[in-house]
Amino acid sequence: MIRTVWVAFVAVVVTLWYGIQILWAAWRRTPGLARICERNPRAWSRAILRAAGVDVRFEGMDRLRTPGPRVLVANHSSWFDVPALAGFAPGPYRFVAKKELATVPVFGPAWRACGHISVDRHDRDAAIDALERARRRIHADDLTMVMFPEGTRSVTGALQPFKKGAFVVALQAGVPVVPVAILGSRAIMRKHAWRIRPGTIMVRVGDPISVDGLTMDDRDELVRRAWEAVQALLVEAGAGEAPGRAAESGDSSGPTGSAGSVGPTDSDRDS
């Protein structure tokens, strides 16, 4: 419990510190706002991870260093998935997330000022408009758009069916989909839980899935391929070495968590 209180205190402090810097730059229309929006979220994320005693390791990071825009789709089982990606993902990126984040004091306005996109999951028209903004930003800023296509955190850690929104964006923008598996975060902080435990998060980046030659009629197939790619990354990690052995060998390929399995992608669900 002491760790949880400490992390909450640090989160408040760094949110105020880095968030106010962003808001001040946005209010003044500072030319360096873009640079601040690249720097501050990373610093904010790393500060919270350090306070929580969380180490983040990547496998396949080079797949995110190649130039060009992309849609990154990842599984989601913990609040710590966000800082794990935001703290270390290379290049410019923006998140697409639930609109409730935009209402958090300081954090929400700073989030919007930097161009991250909030989605109202209960308003279809508003959600479609948000995804269109995401499509435009991908090419305008040549960035990685980060999305959690399950739509919410998994309670059990099992990979849930993917919604279509991220894949519609990728098809409309004509950019590849990069599957990502996040392991170990649920052991640090589960959904509906407040207790935070130290640990290691492993982020495994898979091969990009090209959308060349695909049309909107192929979106269900793209959803299926991405779901299977993320699931494979989770299963392969679960069958690998233990985290300690991976650290000793220096290859950082071992898992830090486990993942369950669910049925085929629910392609009938809307974005």
C-alpha positions in Angstrom: 0.0 0.0 0.0 2.9 2.4 0.7 4.2 1.9 -2.8 0.7 2.7 -4.2 0.5 5.9 -2.2 4.0 6.9 -3.3 3.2 6.2 -7.0 0.0 8.3 -6.7 1.9 11.1 -5.1 4.6 11.0 -7.8 1.9 10.8 -10.5 0.3 14.0 -9.2 3.5 15.9 -9.0 4.9 14.9 -12.4 1.4 15.5 -14.0 1.4 19.0 -12.7 5.0 19.7 -13.6 5.0 18.3 -17.1 1.3 19.1 -17.9 1.6 22.7 -16.9 4.7 23.1 -19.1 2.6 21.8 -22.1 -0.4 24.0 -21.3 1.8 27.1 -20.9 3.5 26.4 -24.2 0.2 25.8 -25.9 -1.3 29.0 -24.5 1.6 31.1 -25.6 1.6 29.3 -29.0 5.3 28.5 -28.4 7.1 27.2 -31.6 8.7 24.5 -29.4 5.3 22.9 -28.4 5.9 19.9 -30.7 9.3 19.3 -29.0 7.8 19.6 -25.6 5.0 17.2 -26.5 7.6 14.6 -27.5 9.7 15.1 -24.4 7.3 15.5 -21.6 5.1 12.4 -22.0 8.2 10.3 -22.1 9.6 11.9 -18.9 6.2 11.7 -17.2 5.9 8.0 -18.0 9.4 7.1 -16.9 9.1 9.0 -13.6 5.9 7.0 -12.8 7.5 3.7 -13.8 10.6 4.4 -11.6 8.4 5.3 -8.7 6.5 2.0 -9.1 9.7 -0.1 -9.4 8.8 -1.1 -12.9 11.5 -2.1 -15.5 10.4 -2.1 -19.2 12.2 -4.2 -21.8 11.6 -4.3 -25.5 12.0 -7.1 -28.1 11.8 -6.1 -31.8 12.1 -2.3 -31.1 13.8 -1.9 -34.5 10.5 -2.5 -36.2 9.3 0.8 -34.7 12.4 2.7 -35.7 11.8 2.4 -39.5 10.6 5.7 -41.0 7.0 6.2 -42.0 3.6 6.3 -40.3 1.9 3.3 -38.8 -0.9 2.1 -36.6 0.4 0.2 -33.5 -2.2 -2.2 -32.0 -1.5 -3.7 -28.6 -3.2 -5.8 -26.0 -4.4 -4.0 -22.9 -4.6 -5.5 -19.4 -3.3 -2.8 -17.1 -3.1 0.9 -16.7 0.7 0.5 -16.8 0.5 -0.5 -20.5 0.3 3.2 -21.4 3.5 4.5 -19.7 5.3 1.4 -20.8 4.7 2.4 -24.4 4.7 6.2 -23.9 8.0 6.1 -22.1 10.0 4.2 -24.6 8.3 4.0 -28.0 10.7 5.7 -30.6 9.7 8.5 -32.9 6.7 10.7 -32.7 3.5 9.0 -31.6 0.0 9.8 -30.5 -2.5 7.7 -28.5 -6.2 7.1 -29.2 -8.0 6.5 -25.9 -11.3 6.7 -24.1 -12.7 10.2 -23.7 -12.7 10.0 -19.9 -8.9 10.6 -19.9 -9.5 14.0 -21.5 -11.5 15.1 -18.4 -8.6 14.5 -15.9 -7.4 17.9 -14.6 -4.2 19.1 -16.1 -3.6 15.8 -17.8 -6.6 16.0 -20.1 -6.0 19.5 -21.4 -2.3 18.7 -21.9 -3.2 15.5 -23.6 -5.4 17.3 -26.1 -2.9 20.1 -26.6 -0.4 17.6 -27.8 -2.8 16.1 -30.3 -3.7 12.9 -28.6 -7.2 11.8 -29.6 -10.1 10.8 -27.3 -12.9 8.6 -28.4 -16.4 8.5 -27.0 -17.2 4.8 -27.0 -20.9 5.4 -26.5 -21.4 7.9 -29.3 -20.9 6.3 -32.7 -20.8 9.5 -34.7 -18.3 11.1 -32.3 -16.2 7.9 -32.5 -16.1 8.0 -36.3 -15.1 11.7 -36.2 -12.3 10.9 -33.8 -11.0 8.1 -36.0 -11.0 10.4 -39.0 -8.9 12.9 -37.0 -6.5 10.0 -36.2 -6.3 9.2 -39.9 -5.5 12.8 -40.8 -2.8 13.2 -38.1 -1.0 10.0 -39.1 0.1 11.5 -42.4 0.2 15.1 -41.4 2.8 14.4 -38.6 4.3 11.1 -40.0 3.7 9.4 -36.7 2.8 6.2 -35.0 -0.8 6.0 -33.9 -1.1 3.9 -30.8 -4.4 2.1 -30.2 -5.7 -0.7 -27.9 -8.3 -2.4 -30.1 -9.8 -4.5 -27.3 -11.5 -1.3 -26.3 -10.9 -1.8 -22.6 -8.5 -3.6 -20.2 -8.8 -7.3 -20.0 -9.8 -8.5 -16.5 -8.3 -12.0 -16.9 -5.3 -11.1 -19.1 -6.7 -13.1 -22.0 -6.7 -11.4 -25.3 -10.2 -10.1 -26.1 -11.9 -9.6 -29.5 -10.6 -6.6 -31.4 -12.9 -3.8 -32.5 -12.5 -2.5 -36.0 -11.6 1.2 -35.5 -7.8 0.9 -35.6 -8.0 -1.2 -38.7 -10.4 1.2 -40.5 -7.9 3.9 -39.8 -5.0 1.9 -41.2 -6.9 1.0 -44.3 -8.1 4.5 -44.9 -4.6 5.9 -44.3 -2.8 3.2 -46.2 -0.3 2.5 -43.4 0.9 -0.8 -42.0 -0.5 -2.3 -38.7 2.2 -3.2 -36.2 1.1 -5.9 -33.7 2.5 -5.5 -30.1 2.2 -7.8 -27.1 2.6 -6.4 -23.6 3.4 -8.9 -20.9 3.8 -8.5 -17.2 1.8 -5.3 -16.7 -1.2 -7.1 -15.2 1.0 -8.5 -12.4 1.9 -4.9 -11.6 -1.6 -3.5 -11.5 -4.8 -5.3 -12.4 -8.0 -3.8 -13.6 -10.3 -2.8 -10.7 -7.3 -3.0 -8.3 -5.4 -0.2 -6.6 -2.4 -2.1 -5.3 0.8 -1.6 -7.3 3.6 -4.2 -7.3 7.1 -3.8 -8.7 8.0 -5.9 -11.7 9.1 -6.1 -15.3 7.1 -5.4 -18.4 8.1 -7.0 -21.6 6.9 -5.3 -24.9 7.2 -7.5 -27.9 6.9 -5.9 -31.3 5.9 -8.1 -34.2 6.3 -7.8 -38.0 4.3 -5.1 -39.6 1.1 -6.2 -41.5 0.9 -4.4 -44.8 -2.4 -3.1 -46.1 -1.2 -2.8 -49.7 -3.8 -4.1 -52.0 -6.5 -4.3 -49.3 -9.8 -2.4 -49.4 -12.3 -1.7 -46.7 -14.0 -5.0 -47.6 -10.9 -6.7 -46.2 -11.1 -5.1 -42.8 -12.4 -8.2 -41.1 -9.5 -10.2 -42.5 -7.1 -7.5 -41.3 -8.6 -7.6 -37.8 -8.2 -11.4 -37.7 -4.6 -11.3 -38.9 -3.7 -8.6 -36.3 -5.5 -10.5 -33.5 -3.6 -13.7 -34.4 -0.3 -11.9 -34.6 -0.7 -10.3 -31.1 -1.9 -13.6 -29.7 1.1 -15.4 -31.2 3.5 -12.9 -29.6 1.8 -13.5 -26.2 1.9 -17.3 -26.5 5.5 -17.4 -27.8 6.6 -15.2 -24.9 4.8 -17.4 -22.4 6.6 -20.5 -23.7 10.0 -18.8 -23.6 12.6 -18.3 -20.9 11.9 -16.8 -17.5 12.6 -13.1 -17.3 15.6 -13.6 -15.0 17.3 -16.0 -17.4 16.7 -13.6 -20.3 18.2 -10.8 -18.3 21.2 -12.9 -17.5 21.7 -13.8 -21.2 21.3 -10.2 -22.3 18.8 -10.9 -25.0 15.7 -9.6 -23.1 13.5 -12.2 -24.9 12.0 -13.8 -21.9 8.4 -13.2 -20.8 7.4 -11.2 -17.8 3.8 -12.4 -17.7 1.4 -14.9 -19.1 -1.5 -14.6 -21.5 -4.6 -16.7 -22.0 -6.4 -17.4 -25.2 -9.8 -16.5 -26.5 -11.8 -17.5 -29.5 -11.7 -16.0 -33.0 -11.9 -12.2 -33.5 -15.4 -10.8 -33.2 -15.5 -9.2 -36.6 -19.1 -8.1 -36.2 -18.3 -5.6 -33.5 -18.2 -2.0 -34.5 -15.4 0.5 -33.8 
